[in-house]
Amino acid sequence: MIEFGHSSHVGLRREHNEDTYYADPELGLWLVADGMGGHEHGEVASAIARDTLIEEVRKGTPIGRAIQLADEEIIRHSSRRAEALPMGTTVAAVNISGDQFDMAWVGDSRVYVWNGVLKQLSQDHSYVQELIEQGAITAEQARTHPHRNVVTQALGVTDPQNLRLETITGTLQPGMQILLCSDGLTEEVEDAQIESILARPELSAQECVDHLILAALDGGGSDNVTVVLIRRR
């Protein structure tokens, strides 16, 4: 049995919420998309990503291919607009069938798994992650780096030929939890605090999500924050 929770908050410093998400146990699809490009651009891009993934997964399209098609759809939509402003979005999505999951992501929205301990499965497509991999800065320094919000990959803005779509498959064991979130959570809440909230057995999945959103707001709420939590009973 799958239990899940979900929520999105505009945060404390933004006027509009450019994040979007989807949670549907019947379709077996959960996703978070963090739009960029400003009001009427970012929120449009993230909504196109969501709607395309829903449509494609319903047809049986694998999650990775569905994200590629979402990228193409955002580029098509953007090319029809008069403004020169690009529209883009990150995406982190999980498709669950039975006890098997397929996940894919582009950008810095994250996928974590909790199975007694918290582990980040996705790897940020971001400038600071590249610096970490080069050994130029530490993960701790990345948290306060002035360019920590610069993504190197996003749907709608990266050349489709260079899109680094990454996928992971696995088995969702009883007691495991999968967390999808926009960077509005991880910007304000450290992994150790996320882990401590997910480890509380008395909390439902929705209560965990609510606690995580509150923690992000307590941390400053500098960005839109979206959290989706899936738990196998």
C-alpha positions as CSV (number, residue, x, y, z in Angstrom):
1,M,0.0,0.0,0.0
2,I,1.2,3.5,-0.9
3,E,0.7,6.4,1.5
4,F,1.6,9.9,0.3
5,G,1.6,13.6,1.1
6,H,2.1,16.7,-0.9
7,S,2.1,20.5,-0.5
8,S,3.5,23.6,-2.1
9,H,4.0,27.1,-0.6
10,V,4.9,30.3,-2.3
11,G,7.5,31.0,0.4
12,L,8.1,34.3,2.2
13,R,9.8,36.4,-0.4
14,R,8.1,35.5,-3.7
15,E,4.9,36.9,-5.1
16,H,4.1,33.9,-7.3
17,N,4.6,30.2,-7.0
18,E,6.3,28.9,-10.2
19,D,6.6,25.4,-8.7
20,T,4.1,22.7,-9.6
21,Y,3.6,19.1,-8.6
22,Y,1.5,16.0,-9.2
23,A,0.6,13.0,-7.0
24,D,-1.5,10.2,-8.4
25,P,-1.3,6.7,-7.0
26,E,-3.6,5.2,-9.7
27,L,-1.4,6.5,-12.5
28,G,1.7,5.7,-10.3
29,L,3.1,9.2,-11.0
30,W,4.6,11.7,-8.6
31,L,6.5,14.8,-9.7
32,V,7.9,18.2,-8.7
33,A,8.8,20.9,-11.2
34,D,10.4,24.2,-10.4
35,G,9.8,26.8,-13.1
36,M,12.1,29.6,-14.0
37,G,11.8,32.7,-16.1
38,G,9.5,34.8,-14.0
39,H,5.7,35.0,-13.6
40,E,3.8,33.7,-16.7
41,H,7.0,32.0,-17.9
42,G,8.3,29.7,-15.1
43,E,4.8,28.6,-14.0
44,V,3.8,27.9,-17.6
45,A,6.9,25.8,-18.2
46,S,6.4,23.8,-15.0
47,A,2.7,23.3,-15.8
48,I,3.6,22.1,-19.4
49,A,6.1,19.6,-17.9
50,R,3.5,18.3,-15.5
51,D,0.7,18.0,-18.1
52,T,3.0,16.3,-20.7
53,L,4.3,13.8,-18.2
54,I,0.7,12.9,-17.1
55,E,-0.3,12.5,-20.7
56,E,2.7,10.4,-21.7
57,V,2.7,8.1,-18.6
58,R,-1.0,7.4,-19.3
59,K,0.1,6.2,-22.7
60,G,2.7,3.9,-21.1
61,T,5.7,6.1,-22.2
62,P,8.8,5.5,-20.0
63,I,9.4,8.4,-17.5
64,G,12.7,9.4,-19.1
65,R,11.2,9.6,-22.6
66,A,8.2,11.5,-21.2
67,I,10.6,14.1,-19.8
68,Q,12.3,14.5,-23.2
69,L,8.9,15.0,-24.8
70,A,8.0,17.6,-22.1
71,D,11.3,19.4,-23.0
72,E,10.3,19.5,-26.6
73,E,6.8,20.8,-25.8
74,I,8.1,23.7,-23.6
75,I,10.5,24.7,-26.4
76,R,7.6,24.6,-29.0
77,H,5.5,26.7,-26.7
78,S,8.3,29.2,-26.0
79,S,9.0,29.6,-29.7
80,R,5.4,30.7,-30.3
81,R,5.6,33.5,-27.8
82,A,6.6,37.1,-28.8
83,E,8.8,37.7,-25.8
84,A,12.4,36.8,-25.9
85,L,12.5,35.6,-22.3
86,P,13.2,31.9,-22.1
87,M,11.0,29.7,-20.0
88,G,12.4,26.7,-18.3
89,T,11.8,24.2,-15.5
90,T,13.5,21.6,-13.5
91,V,11.7,18.3,-12.9
92,A,12.0,15.3,-10.6
93,A,9.6,12.5,-11.2
94,V,8.9,9.0,-10.0
95,N,6.8,6.4,-11.7
96,I,5.8,3.4,-9.5
97,S,4.4,0.2,-10.8
98,G,3.9,-2.6,-8.2
99,D,7.0,-2.5,-6.1
100,Q,9.2,-1.1,-8.9
101,F,10.1,2.5,-9.3
102,D,11.6,4.5,-12.2
103,M,12.8,8.0,-11.4
104,A,14.3,10.7,-13.6
105,W,15.3,14.3,-13.1
106,V,16.7,17.4,-14.8
107,G,18.0,20.4,-12.8
108,D,18.3,20.8,-9.0
109,S,14.9,19.5,-7.8
110,R,15.8,16.5,-5.8
111,V,14.9,12.9,-5.2
112,Y,15.7,11.3,-1.8
113,V,15.1,7.9,-0.5
114,W,14.7,7.1,3.3
115,N,15.2,3.6,4.4
116,G,16.2,4.1,8.0
117,V,18.7,6.8,6.8
118,L,18.3,9.5,4.2
119,K,20.1,9.3,0.9
120,Q,20.0,11.7,-2.0
121,L,19.5,9.6,-5.2
122,S,19.4,12.5,-7.7
123,Q,22.5,14.6,-8.4
124,D,22.0,18.3,-8.9
125,H,22.6,19.7,-12.4
126,S,24.0,22.9,-10.9
127,Y,27.1,25.2,-11.0
128,V,28.0,24.5,-7.4
129,Q,27.6,20.7,-7.9
130,E,30.2,20.9,-10.7
131,L,32.5,22.9,-8.4
132,I,32.1,20.2,-5.7
133,E,32.9,17.5,-8.3
134,Q,36.0,19.4,-9.3
135,G,37.1,19.6,-5.6
136,A,36.9,23.5,-5.8
137,I,34.5,23.8,-2.9
138,T,32.9,21.5,-0.3
139,A,29.3,20.6,0.0
140,E,29.1,22.8,3.1
141,Q,30.5,25.8,1.2
142,A,28.0,25.1,-1.6
143,R,25.1,25.9,0.7
144,T,26.1,29.6,1.0
145,H,27.8,30.0,-2.4
146,P,26.5,33.2,-4.2
147,H,25.8,31.1,-7.4
148,R,24.2,28.1,-5.6
149,N,20.9,28.7,-7.5
150,V,22.4,28.5,-11.0
151,V,21.3,25.3,-12.8
152,T,23.3,23.9,-15.7
153,Q,20.4,21.8,-17.0
154,A,16.7,22.6,-17.4
155,L,13.8,21.7,-19.6
156,G,13.1,24.4,-22.2
157,V,16.4,26.1,-22.1
158,T,19.1,23.5,-22.5
159,D,19.8,22.4,-26.1
160,P,17.9,19.1,-26.4
161,Q,21.0,17.4,-27.8
162,N,22.9,18.2,-24.6
163,L,20.0,17.5,-22.1
164,R,21.5,15.3,-19.3
165,L,18.5,13.3,-18.4
166,E,19.3,10.8,-15.7
167,T,17.2,7.9,-14.6
168,I,17.4,5.3,-11.7
169,T,15.3,2.2,-11.2
170,G,14.8,0.3,-8.0
171,T,12.5,-1.6,-5.7
172,L,10.3,0.2,-3.2
173,Q,10.5,-1.9,-0.1
174,P,8.0,-1.8,2.8
175,G,8.9,1.1,5.1
176,M,10.8,3.0,2.4
177,Q,10.0,6.6,1.7
178,I,10.7,8.6,-1.5
179,L,10.9,12.4,-1.2
180,L,10.6,14.7,-4.2
181,C,11.3,18.4,-3.5
182,S,12.1,21.7,-5.2
183,D,15.3,23.6,-4.0
184,G,13.1,25.8,-1.9
185,L,13.3,23.0,0.7
186,T,16.9,22.1,0.4
187,E,18.0,25.7,0.3
188,E,16.7,26.2,3.9
189,V,16.6,22.8,5.5
190,E,19.7,20.6,5.9
191,D,19.6,16.9,5.1
192,A,20.0,15.9,8.8
193,Q,16.8,17.8,9.6
194,I,14.9,16.3,6.7
195,E,16.0,12.9,7.9
196,S,14.9,13.5,11.5
197,I,11.4,14.5,10.3
198,L,11.0,11.4,8.0
199,A,12.2,9.2,10.8
200,R,9.3,10.1,13.1
201,P,7.1,7.0,13.1
202,E,4.1,8.9,14.6
203,L,3.8,11.2,11.7
204,S,1.7,10.5,8.6
205,A,3.2,11.2,5.2
206,Q,1.1,14.4,5.0
207,E,2.3,15.5,8.4
208,C,5.9,14.9,7.4
209,V,5.3,17.1,4.4
210,D,3.7,19.8,6.5
211,H,6.6,19.8,8.9
212,L,9.2,20.0,6.1
213,I,7.3,23.0,4.6
214,L,7.3,24.7,8.0
215,A,11.0,24.0,8.4
216,A,11.7,25.7,5.1
217,L,9.6,28.7,6.1
218,D,11.3,28.9,9.5
219,G,14.7,28.8,7.7
220,G,13.8,31.9,5.7
221,G,11.4,30.8,3.0
222,S,13.5,32.4,0.3
223,D,11.9,30.5,-2.5
224,N,8.8,28.6,-3.5
225,V,8.9,25.3,-1.7
226,T,7.2,22.1,-2.9
227,V,7.4,18.6,-1.2
228,V,5.9,15.3,-2.3
229,L,6.5,12.2,0.0
230,I,5.7,8.6,-1.0
231,R,5.7,5.9,1.6
232,R,5.4,2.2,1.1
233,R,3.5,0.6,4.0
